[in-house]
Structure formats: C-alpha cells, structure tokens
Amino acid sequence: VQLQASGGGLVQPGGSLRLSCAASGMIFSGDVMGWYRQTPGNQRELLGYRLSSSGSLGVTTSVEGRFTISRDNAENTVYLQMDSLKPEDTAVYYCYLDQRGIQYWGQGTLVTVSS
C-alpha cells in the first residue's frame, strides 16, 4: 500500500486549503483512512478518520467545525478540507491508512498559515 498526499502550501489566516491523499495497492473495505498533523517538538496529533464501509467519522475537538474529512471510496482517496485556518494550524500533515492494525503513511505535506 502506498499513499500520496498533496495540496499543502502557504495560506493566510482565515483562509482555506484542501489536502488530498490517494491510496494505491491492495485496499480492502473496512480500511480506515485519516489524517494526523505534527508540529516541531510535538507528537503527531490525530485529526480524524473515515471508515470505508460505514463512512463513520471521527474528528478531534481542536479542529471540529473547521476541518472536514471526506472520502471517495471508488478512488481510494481521503480529503481534508480545512477552513478558517489559524497560525497554530501550521504543521506537517500526514495521511494514513490502517489495514487490520497495520498502518501505512503518506509522505507528509507542509501547511503554513501566515500573513
């Protein structure tokens, strides 16, 4: 399984950005796809996830209402829509896929929120 993330960049406070992460390889129904982020000196923070079969969603409270995770099962792609961005959202964002307890990671994409 390989994950390819894209969509990071520089955005002004209050702006929006959408990240994409496409998975390739042997993908199964029930695989979980989601997003983490990491700032220097800190552990990775789980932002949220989607289950393939039921579409159940989990979003961490720190970004709830501003970030939305969606998934295109046919394309094996998960998206992270980020709105009302704040400088403290500046981080490297990682997508992941959990397949029966085995995690696969994308390469990370940098999001910088600054004026």
C-alpha positions, 0 to 999 in steps of 0.5 A: 500500500502506498499513499500520496498526499498533496495540496499543502502550501502557504495560506493566510489566516482565515483562509482555506486549503484542501489536502488530498491523499490517494491510496494505491495497492491492495485496499480492502473495505473496512480500511480506515483512512485519516489524517494526523498533523505534527508540529516541531517538538510535538507528537503527531496529533490525530485529526480524524478518520473515515471508515470505508464501509460505514463512512463513520467519522471521527474528528478531534475537538481542536479542529471540529467545525473547521476541518472536514474529512471526506472520502471517495471510496471508488478512488481510494482517496481521503480529503481534508478540507480545512477552513478558517485556518489559524497560525497554530494550524501550521504543521506537517500533515500526514495521511494514513491508512490502517489495514487490520492494525497495520498502518501505512503513511503518506509522505507528509505535506507542509501547511503554513498559515501566515500573513 
